[in-house]
Amino acid sequence: MVRLPLSPDDIERGERLGAFLRRARGDRPMLRVALDAGVSPETLRKIESGRVATPAFSTIAAIAGVLSVSLDEIWSAISESEVRAGSATDPGMRAVS
């Protein structure tokens, strides 16, 4: 199976996801959150640092459950700046002449 390279948008979204999860974790130890979510501490560390820009849905769902945040909250937080940038940068949103 060939994995396609990540786009700059994928990388940026992964960085926003990591930042959101770090804030949501707060003062809770990374080890405890990772173990409670059933993921390795290294996996959580990579997600929080943005090194894993597209983690598995089940991994994010498990971490969200431990952190008591909804998947809707996560999606809203990581897609927020895309919506703000929206029509100015999205080629699909440009007027056709």
Summary of the structure (lengths in Angstrom):
residues: 97
radius of gyration: 15.3
end to end distance: 40.5
largest distance: 55.9
contacts: 227
relative contact order: 0.16
helix: 70%
strand: 0%
